[in-house]
């Protein structure tokens, strides 16, 4: 279920913001100072990672994007994004797109 959720979120964000990142919910981000100065997020919890991408997407032609694969280790199968979190993220993404 988590694998499908990650893939769906990546495809959805690509559709909305025209940028594909294979694991949109990964909290690991390396940003240049210039990119960091553009990112002003208001979210918390699982929305932070996605809002960062949404805020940088309009400027993506100014930056190089590189992904480094990391292993995901799930210790507790019940932790992670819930359907309620996913719904909040979906609503927030529409707000970020319109702002």
N, C-alpha and C positions, 0 to 999 in steps of 0.2 A: 504494500500500500504506500509506503514512504517513497519507494522508487518511482511509482506512477505519479505521486504528488509532485516530486521534484521535476520530473519530465514535463508534466502538465504546466507547472509554474514557469519553467524555462520557455516553453513554446508560447504561453500566454504573454509573458513579458516581451518576447521577441515580436509578437503580433502587435502589441500596444505601443511599445517604445522603440521598436526596430533595432534591437540589440539582443544577440543570443549569448547567454552565459549558461553553461551546462548545469551548474548547481547554484541557482539564484539565491538560495537560502543559506549558503555557506557564510559564516561570519568572518571569514578570513579575506581581508581586502588590503592590498598594498596600493597606496595612492601617492602620486607626486604632490608636492606642496601646492602646485597650481590647481590640481584636481581637488585636493582637500579643501581649498579655499572656496570652491564652488558648491561643495556639499554642505548644506544646512538642513539637517533633518529634524523632524518633530516627533517622529514615531518612537515607539518602544517595542520591546519583545521581538517577534518575528518580522515585523514590518520594517525595521531599521535597514536590513540588508537590501530589501527591495526598493525602499525609498532612495537609498544612495544611488542605485542604478537608475531609477527614474529621474533623479535630479541631474545626473551626469549625461544621460542619453542625448539631450539636445546638443551637448558639446562634444559628442563622441568622435567627431572628425578631428578634433584637436588633440586627442590622446590615443596612445597605443594601448590595446587591450591584449593581455596575455593571461592564459589560464595555466595553472600548475595543478595537476591532479593530486588530491589528497585522499587518503583512505578514510572512509566514514565508519566509525565504530559505534554501534548502538548497544549500549549496555542494558538499558531498560526499554523493553519494547513498547511500553505505554507512554513514554515521554515523547515530546515532539509537538508538531503542529496539530491542533485539533480542527475539526470542521468549522468551529466557531472562529478560530484564528484565521483559517483560510477565507472565510466570508469577510472578515474585517479587512484582510489584506486585499481582497478583490475590490471592495468598496473604496479603500484608500487609493488603490492604483488608478481608479477612475478619477478621483479627486486630483491626484498628481498629474494626470494627463491633461486635465482641464485647466490646471493652474499655470 
